Structure formats: C-alpha cells, structure tokens
Amino acid sequence: MESKSILVGITHGDINGIGYEVIIKALTDPAINDICVPIVYGSPKVAAYHRKALNISNFSFNNIRTVEEANHKRANMINCLDDNVHVELGKSTPHGGECALSSLEKAIEDIKEGKIDVLVTAPIDKHNVQSETFHFPGHTDYLRSKFNSDEALMFMIGESMKIGMVTGHVPLSKVPELITVDSVLKKIRLMNHSLLFDFAVRKPGIAVLGLNPHAGDNSLIGREEADVIIPAIQKAQQEGIFAFGPFPADGFFGAGSFTKFDGILAMYHDQGITPFKALSFDTGVNFTAGLPVVRTSPVHGTAFSIAGKGEASENSFRQAIYLACDIFRNRVLYNEISKNPLKQQDIDIRSDHVDELPPDIYNAEQPL
C-alpha cells in the first residue's frame, strides 16, 4: 500500500465553545504532523482571539487559501469567515451557529471534491445551528443527507468498547415505534460492515441489547424483544453475521460482558452513550459509519461553561484525528486486498465466538 500524507479537514465548530481550545491544544504537539496534514476550516481572527484568551503564545496557524497551498509540516487554516466575525465566549448565539455551518459546508465541499481525505468536526450547538439549510438534530443526520447515504450509524469508539445506536437524537417517547425488524437489521449489517471495512476486524462478534428492562423478561415487560429484536438477530445470523442477544443492558455492562464483543448495538441514545461516556469520556471518539467518507469527532459538546478558561481536555479530539487516519488507511487496505476476492464459503456462525461469550449466552431465555 502506497504511503501518503493524509489530509485531515477540521471544522472549528461553535466559535464560542471549546472547539478552538481542543483544536489548538491537539495541534500544538508537533508529532501530529508526522501522522497527517491538519487543515482547519475556520478564521485566523477567531483563532487569535482564543489563543489570547488561553494565553497560548507558542503556536500559530499557517494561513492558506486552498488545500493545495497546505504546508505538510504545519497546522494550516483556510479562512471561512469574514472580518465581521464576533466571538462571545461561553454564549450560544445565532452568529455562532452561522459560523459553525460555514466551516462545515466548506469542508464538505472540499472532501466531496477529493481535496481532503477525512473530516474531523469540532462540537456544534444543535440549537443555534438550525437554519434553512440545516434542520437536523446533529452532525450525523446532516452528513447522511449531504452524502445521500441510505443509513448512517453513530458509532462510539473507545478502548474498552465500540457501541452504536439503532436510534439517535430522537425523543425517548418515539423510540419504540422506530425499533422495527428492518431498522435493527440494517444497523446490525452496517455495524458488521464497519467493523470489517473500517476496523479490520475479521468475523466480528456483535452483541445486541434489548429495549426493555431485563430484555423484556420473556415478554413480561414488553414484547419488542420477541417480536422485533430476536427476528432481526436471526435474519442477521442467516446472512452469516455473528450477532447475539438480546442482552439486558444493566447486566451486560455490570458483568463486564461488553468486553467479549467487537461491537455492541444499543436500541437508543442514552442506553449506549451513558456507559460509553462513563468509561471513555476523555478518550472516546464519535465515528459516523455508513458514509462514503471518514468522519470523526470528540464525544464531548461545546462546553460553553468552561470556554476560554483553559480547562478543556484535548484528548478526545486528538484521538478523533488519530482514528480518522487509522480508518482511512484501513479502507485503502481493505479495498486493495478485496480486488480479487475468493469464492464465499459457508461457515458455522457459532463456532468462532463460543469461547468468548458469557456463560448464559445459550440459555433458553436468551434465544439466538
């Protein structure tokens, strides 16, 4: 595989939050330039404002007009805003939303044209970014729309687990109606493909969580498991996917069973995000699986309450850059070794993961 410098497009997010702080702190480490070429879609004026507020004097961006002008040994910046930009640290303002969207739109334009290789997004405020062109609950749905992807998976990546959600930023009251055999099966397929394609996991094992407490407790506490989730798992197994469950979420995380699987599929946002952030808040990464391009972000938000105070950790943002580069390389490698695939062979879906599964996996109350 030919080695090349990976061009990382970075959007600055909300200019009044901690986006610039974590970006600058992550890019201050010169080792980052040995891994990739950072190109921030932002504003030199805003960057200077944040550097002054944070008392950072040993760092500056190489200002460029186009990606082609990027210095491969420096952190670069393409100006997306005019000189009337106004920073109000710690405040959610309509202007902050407009600036965030300008950065995102320019970066998407460049990655569509192949000028940059991957996209790393700093946090936006989901409220102030709403407009005629952005009417989505977050980055994931917006990017799925921009790239015309049928499905996208919010896939949280950490050292101890990789967990995705069937439903994302939707009200909890709407979750049950969105949990269908088709929606669960599509997310299982998407997670399986991502583990193979993006993470180079051979024959990945996927744990599927139940929707109700105790995974329905044999339909005493809801029938979604019996009527929807189990049929979806069975269809996935028929396709040769190593999917198991449904598992009760409390016991699954409490007993440490999450360490036995390559991927975990939760039914709704907080079911997956809460245990993930409890274990990986400082180093975890949000990856959008299912897009034709690589996009990652830190797991935290704008954190207006600490903006400009120098208290924000850049670890999650740094890991987002590293992961985006790793996934890009994995995709290139996967495409190279898959050019002339061998004829598909039938395999026993239970054989390779039996020794790794929790002892009650084949219990009659946990049908496969």
Secondary structure, DSSP 8 states (H G I E B T S, - for coil): -----EEEEEE---TTTTHHHHHHHHHHSGGGGGTEEEEEEE-HHHHHHHHHHHT--S---EEESSGGG--TTS-EEEE-S-TT----TT---HHHHHHHHHHHHHHHHHHHTTSSSEEEE----TTTT-SSS--SSSHHHHHHHHTT-S--EEEEE-SS-EEEESS-SS-GGGHHHH--HHHHHHHHHHHHHHHHHTT--SS-EEEEE-SSGGGGTTTTT-SHIIIIIHHHHHHHHHTT-EEEEEE-HHHHHHTTGGGG-SEEEESSHHHHHHHHHHHHTTT-EEEEETSSSEEEEESS---GGGTTTT----HHHHHHHHHHHHHHHHHHHHHHHTSS--------TTTTTGGGS-TTTT-TTS--
